[in-house]
C-alpha cells in the first residue's frame, strides 16, 4: 500500500507499475554514472564542490525538518 510522508508518496515498484531494470540496463546506468563522476572529479578534485545539500536534502521545509521542531512541545 502506498504511503505518503512529508508530501512524498512511497510505493513498491509493483504498486507504481514500474518494471525492474534488466542487468544490461543496470550496467549501462552504472557506466554512465562512473563517466559523469570522472568528469566531475577532473573538473574539481574538491569533494565539497561535488556534493551540495541542494541535491540531498529531502526534508528541508517539511514537518520532518529538525530545525522546525519545537523541543518543548
C-alpha positions, 0 to 999 in steps of 0.5 A, spaced: 500 500 500 502 506 498 504 511 503 505 518 503 510 522 508 512 529 508 508 530 501 512 524 498 508 518 496 512 511 497 510 505 493 513 498 491 515 498 484 509 493 483 504 498 486 507 504 481 507 499 475 514 500 474 518 494 471 525 492 474 531 494 470 534 488 466 542 487 468 544 490 461 540 496 463 543 496 470 550 496 467 549 501 462 546 506 468 552 504 472 557 506 466 554 512 465 554 514 472 562 512 473 563 517 466 559 523 469 563 522 476 570 522 472 568 528 469 566 531 475 572 529 479 577 532 473 573 538 473 574 539 481 578 534 485 574 538 491 569 533 494 565 539 497 564 542 490 561 535 488 556 534 493 551 540 495 545 539 500 541 542 494 541 535 491 540 531 498 536 534 502 529 531 502 526 534 508 528 541 508 521 545 509 517 539 511 514 537 518 520 532 518 525 538 518 529 538 525 530 545 525 522 546 525 521 542 531 519 545 537 523 541 543 518 543 548 512 541 545 
